[in-house]
């Protein structure tokens, strides 16, 4: 799906209305937005317990390898555990090999293959 600023603004407002969702931002010294992360406490699995999902973890390319992603990920994980999550889940596209290396450096493990069905609309 292509980026749509208006849709993103609308969805951000919707998610901030829920107590089981958190949005974290990283800003430069000049107050420029350089990264975001959203995390959702979403399901209770019989097998694994309470899950939190990190859905949006993005860092501006010029700000990568400066600790921004690590700080956002740590904040999202800490919040999830404060909300009672037993584990944190993050899905990433197959082609995002640099991001995958980052997640593994941050202590993640490959836990599953993900499959998706899009809306029939």
C-alpha positions in Angstrom: 0.0 0.0 0.0 1.3 3.4 -0.9 1.9 6.2 1.7 -1.0 8.5 2.1 -0.3 11.4 4.5 -4.0 12.2 5.1 -4.8 8.5 5.9 -1.8 8.3 8.2 -2.9 11.4 10.1 -6.4 10.0 10.5 -5.2 6.6 11.6 -2.8 8.1 14.1 -5.6 10.1 15.7 -7.7 6.9 15.8 -5.0 4.8 17.5 -4.2 7.5 20.1 -7.8 7.2 21.3 -7.1 3.6 22.5 -5.4 2.9 25.9 -3.9 -0.4 24.5 -1.8 1.5 22.0 1.3 3.7 22.3 3.0 5.9 19.8 6.7 6.9 20.4 8.6 9.5 18.5 12.2 10.5 18.2 13.1 14.1 17.5 16.4 15.8 16.6 17.8 18.7 18.6 16.0 21.0 16.1 12.7 19.3 16.9 12.6 17.5 13.5 10.7 14.1 13.6 13.4 11.5 12.8 11.7 8.2 13.9 8.4 6.7 15.1 7.3 3.4 16.7 3.8 2.2 17.4 3.0 -0.7 19.7 -0.3 -2.4 20.4 -1.3 -4.9 23.1 -3.6 -6.9 20.9 -4.3 -10.6 21.6 -4.2 -13.2 24.4 -2.9 -16.4 22.9 -3.7 -19.7 24.7 -0.2 -20.9 23.9 2.0 -17.8 24.3 0.1 -15.4 26.6 -0.5 -11.7 26.1 1.0 -10.4 22.8 2.1 -6.9 21.9 2.8 -6.0 18.3 5.2 -3.3 17.0 3.5 -2.2 13.8 5.4 0.9 12.8 9.1 1.2 13.4 10.6 3.7 11.1 13.7 5.9 11.2 14.6 8.5 8.7 17.5 7.1 6.5 19.8 10.0 7.5 19.3 9.1 11.2 19.9 5.4 11.0 22.9 3.9 12.9 22.7 6.6 15.6 20.7 4.7 18.2 17.3 6.1 17.2 15.8 2.8 16.3 17.3 1.1 19.4 15.8 3.7 21.6 12.4 3.5 19.9 12.4 -0.3 20.1 13.4 -0.2 23.8 10.6 2.3 24.6 8.0 0.2 22.8 9.1 -3.1 24.4 9.2 -1.5 27.9 5.7 0.0 27.5 4.4 -3.4 26.2 5.8 -5.2 29.2 4.4 -2.6 31.6 1.0 -3.3 30.0 1.3 -7.0 30.8 2.6 -8.3 27.5 4.4 -11.7 27.7 6.1 -11.2 24.4 6.5 -8.6 21.7 6.0 -9.5 18.0 7.2 -7.6 15.0 6.5 -8.5 11.4 8.9 -7.3 8.7 8.9 -7.7 4.9 11.2 -10.3 3.4 13.2 -7.8 1.4 14.1 -5.7 4.5 17.4 -7.6 5.2 19.1 -4.6 6.9 16.2 -4.2 9.2 16.3 -7.9 10.0 20.0 -7.6 10.9 19.1 -4.8 13.2 16.3 -6.8 14.9 18.6 -9.7 15.5 21.3 -7.4 17.0 18.5 -6.1 19.3 17.9 -9.7 20.6 15.0 -10.8 18.5 14.7 -14.3 17.2 13.1 -15.6 14.0 10.0 -17.1 15.5 7.7 -17.8 12.6 6.8 -17.2 9.0 4.0 -14.7 8.5 1.2 -15.0 6.0 -1.3 -12.3 5.1 -4.7 -12.1 3.4 -5.6 -8.6 2.4 -9.1 -7.2 2.5 -11.3 -8.2 -0.4 -12.3 -4.5 -1.0 
